[in-house]
Amino acid sequence: MSEWQEVKLNTVTSYIKRGVSPKYVEIDGHSIINQKCIRNNRVTYKDSKLLSKTQKIAKEKYLQDGDVLVNSTGVGTLGRVAQYKKIGVSVFCDSHVSIVRANELIDKVFLAHQLSYKESAIENYGKGATNQIELSSHDLGLLKINLPPLPTQQKIAKILPNYDDLI
C-alpha cells in the first residue's frame, strides 16, 4: 500500500506569487483574469479585462498550462480555485489572484483538485479587515495538503477530470 504524506504547499510548488498590477486598455490587449473569472473551479473569460501589451511583465507571471489560480482578496471570493488551461495566447492574472505552479513532485491536475477541496481552509488563511481580507503568497505556501506517491497522483488525476465533466 502506498504511503500518503501531509506536506506544505510550498514543498510541491516552484512558484507561488500574486499576478500583475495591470494597466488596463479597452482594445488590443492581453486577457487578464480577475477574481470574477474564477468560479466553480473553472476559469471563464466573460468578466476578464485587457492588459496593455506595452506593460512590461516578468516572464514567470505569464500563465502556464496547468497553473492553479487562487483568489487571494476579499470576503466571499478569497480561496476560490481554478486550473488554467492554455488557450494559445498570452494570459495573465491580476494582483488579486495568486499563481500556484506545480514542481516535479506533484501532478498538476492532482494539485488543482487538492486545492479545490481546500477552498474553505484557504479562506481561513486570509488576514485583514472586513471585506479587505488578503491572502499572502507566503501563507498560501504553508497550507497542508495530502500527497501520495507520484504514480498514485497520476492515476487519480486521470480519473477525476472525467467526473468533473459529468458534473
C-alpha positions in Angstrom: 0.0 0.0 0.0 1.3 3.5 -0.9 2.1 5.9 1.8 0.4 9.3 1.7 2.2 12.3 3.4 0.9 15.6 4.6 3.1 18.3 3.1 3.2 22.1 2.9 2.2 23.5 -0.5 5.5 25.3 -0.8 7.3 22.0 -0.9 5.5 20.8 -4.1 5.4 24.1 -6.0 8.0 26.0 -7.9 6.1 29.3 -7.8 3.5 30.9 -5.6 3.1 34.6 -6.3 0.4 37.1 -7.0 -0.4 38.3 -10.5 0.4 41.7 -12.0 -0.9 45.2 -11.2 -2.4 45.9 -14.6 -2.6 48.9 -16.9 -6.0 48.3 -18.4 -6.9 49.1 -22.0 -10.2 48.9 -23.8 -9.0 47.2 -27.0 -6.0 45.2 -28.3 -4.6 43.9 -25.1 -3.8 40.6 -23.3 -6.5 38.9 -21.4 -6.2 39.3 -17.7 -8.0 37.1 -15.3 -9.5 38.7 -12.2 -11.5 37.3 -9.2 -14.8 37.3 -11.1 -13.3 34.9 -13.7 -12.7 32.1 -11.1 -16.0 30.4 -10.2 -17.0 26.8 -9.7 -13.4 25.5 -10.2 -13.3 27.0 -13.7 -11.7 30.0 -15.4 -14.1 31.9 -17.6 -13.2 35.0 -19.7 -16.6 36.6 -19.6 -15.6 39.1 -16.9 -11.9 39.4 -17.9 -10.3 42.7 -18.8 -7.5 43.6 -21.1 -3.9 44.4 -20.1 -1.8 46.8 -22.1 0.6 45.0 -24.5 3.1 47.7 -23.7 3.3 46.8 -20.0 6.5 45.0 -19.1 5.7 41.7 -17.4 8.2 39.3 -15.8 8.4 36.0 -17.6 7.2 34.0 -14.6 3.9 35.9 -14.5 2.9 34.5 -17.9 0.3 31.8 -17.1 1.4 28.3 -18.0 -0.8 25.4 -18.8 -1.8 23.7 -15.6 -1.2 26.7 -13.3 -3.6 26.8 -10.4 -5.2 30.2 -9.7 -6.3 31.1 -6.2 -8.4 34.2 -5.4 -6.4 36.0 -2.8 -8.5 39.1 -1.9 -12.0 39.7 -0.5 -14.6 38.1 1.7 -16.7 35.7 -0.4 -14.1 35.4 -3.2 -10.9 34.6 -1.3 -10.0 30.9 -1.7 -11.8 30.1 -4.9 -9.6 27.9 -7.1 -9.4 27.0 -10.8 -6.9 25.5 -13.1 -5.7 27.5 -16.1 -5.7 25.6 -19.4 -3.6 27.2 -22.1 -5.7 28.9 -24.8 -2.9 29.8 -27.3 -2.4 33.4 -26.4 -0.6 35.2 -23.5 -2.9 35.4 -20.5 -2.2 36.9 -17.1 -4.0 37.3 -13.8 -4.2 40.5 -11.7 -2.8 41.1 -8.3 -5.9 39.8 -6.5 -5.2 36.3 -7.8 -2.2 34.0 -6.8 -0.5 31.7 -9.3 0.4 28.3 -7.9 2.8 26.4 -10.2 3.5 22.7 -9.6 7.0 21.3 -9.4 8.1 17.8 -10.3 6.9 16.3 -7.1 3.2 16.7 -7.9 0.9 16.2 -10.8 -0.7 19.5 -12.0 -4.2 18.1 -12.2 -3.9 16.4 -8.8 -2.7 19.7 -7.3 -5.7 21.6 -8.7 -8.1 19.0 -7.2 -6.3 19.1 -3.8 -6.6 22.9 -3.7 -10.2 22.9 -4.8 -11.0 20.6 -1.9 -9.3 23.0 0.4 -11.1 26.2 -0.6 -12.6 26.8 2.8 -9.2 26.1 4.5 -7.6 28.6 2.1 -10.2 31.2 3.0 -9.3 30.7 6.7 -5.6 31.7 5.9 -6.8 35.2 4.9 -6.0 38.2 7.2 -7.1 41.7 7.4 -10.1 44.0 8.0 -13.7 43.1 7.0 -14.1 42.9 3.2 -10.4 43.7 2.7 -9.2 40.2 3.7 -6.0 39.2 1.9 -4.1 36.0 1.5 -0.3 36.3 1.2 1.7 34.0 -1.0 3.8 33.0 2.0 0.7 32.0 4.0 -0.7 30.1 1.0 2.5 28.2 0.8 2.0 27.0 4.4 -1.3 25.2 3.5 -1.0 21.5 4.2 -2.1 19.0 1.5 -2.2 15.2 1.3 0.3 13.8 -1.1 0.5 10.2 -2.3 3.4 8.9 -4.4 3.5 10.4 -7.9 2.2 7.3 -9.7 -0.9 7.3 -7.5 -1.4 11.1 -8.1 -1.2 10.4 -11.9 -3.9 7.7 -11.6 -6.1 9.9 -9.6 -5.5 12.8 -12.0 -6.7 10.7 -14.9 -9.9 9.7 -13.2 -11.1 13.0 -11.6 -11.5 15.2 -14.7 -14.0 12.7 -16.1 -16.2 13.2 -13.1 -15.8 16.9 -13.3 -17.1 16.9 -16.9 -20.1 14.8 -15.8 -20.9 17.3 -13.0 
